[in-house]
Amino acid sequence: MTGRQLALAAAGVLVLWGALHTWQRRPLHAAPGVLAAEAPEQIDLDSPAQLQRDDVTLLTRAHFDATARVLSREDYRFDAGASLAPTDLALGWGRMSDSAVLDRIEVSQSDRFYFWRVKDYPIPRREIEESSANMHLIPADAGVRAMLDRVRAGEVVRIEGFLVDASRPDGWHWNSSLTREDTGNGACELVYVESLTIER
């Protein structure tokens, strides 16, 4: 093979890999009906523990257990938190896990935020805000990371672990929201994920 042929073959392999990756991540569409009825469970900790991830110190703030529908996912590779939390999932529960509602809401993610738009409200605005959230996920180990890599929009996942605050010696810090009632900057959860399962 000439150099040009090798380059074309390599480009073809990359295109095929990208197409396969996109197909494997394609969103699922469920029939109408609530798929994850309950709001996440949170137990605040009186005595936080410290966990170390390379040069990042994690301070556990609350035990966290959520079963929710994945509204969207976004992977990050180049921002300050990418090595710690490579994936964000926008999650919904209650009526925000119902296709009949979600079909009327446009969801997107970028820059570590989750955005939604509607032409008209299928449910009250405050219910949308309190029944969905963007979560920055820190895999506890390689097994959790592998499972996270498989997650697709439309699936129902169960996430167990801790809400944490993260900091580095250089002064960088990243804190978790501790309520599902907030919105805007600082409203995302930073979750140290010890267990992740795809429910359906």
C-alpha angles and dihedrals in degrees: 000000000000122000090256092052091049090050092050091048091050090049090051091052091051092050091050092047091050092049092049091048091050092048092050090051095046113135120257121225118212129198116261116285139088109286100181110031103176130072117238116281117234130184113189115222122232091196111039118206127217123234125187125218108177104295094345121098116206120202114201111227103171142358108249132200120173134171108189146145117258107240095178142340132213128186123210128202108160111038125095093265100042097101090052103038109018096174138045121200122198103213134193134193136177110020089348086074093056118101090212088064099034093053086069096048125076111215129193140159134209139147090016093302132112118220133191133187133189136185089207129359115262088188130009116293093238091054090054090051095047096041099052138046144170112243128196106213125211110193111222093210145352093278093057090045091053092050091047090053089060098052116116133191110265096036124114113234135185116216123190126181140077139310104235144185115223130206141169129207090250090067099261112140139174120191130197126233111243098202138054091216099075129089137194128023112009094018096109123100120237103209128192098208116212095167133021124177132174105229099191 
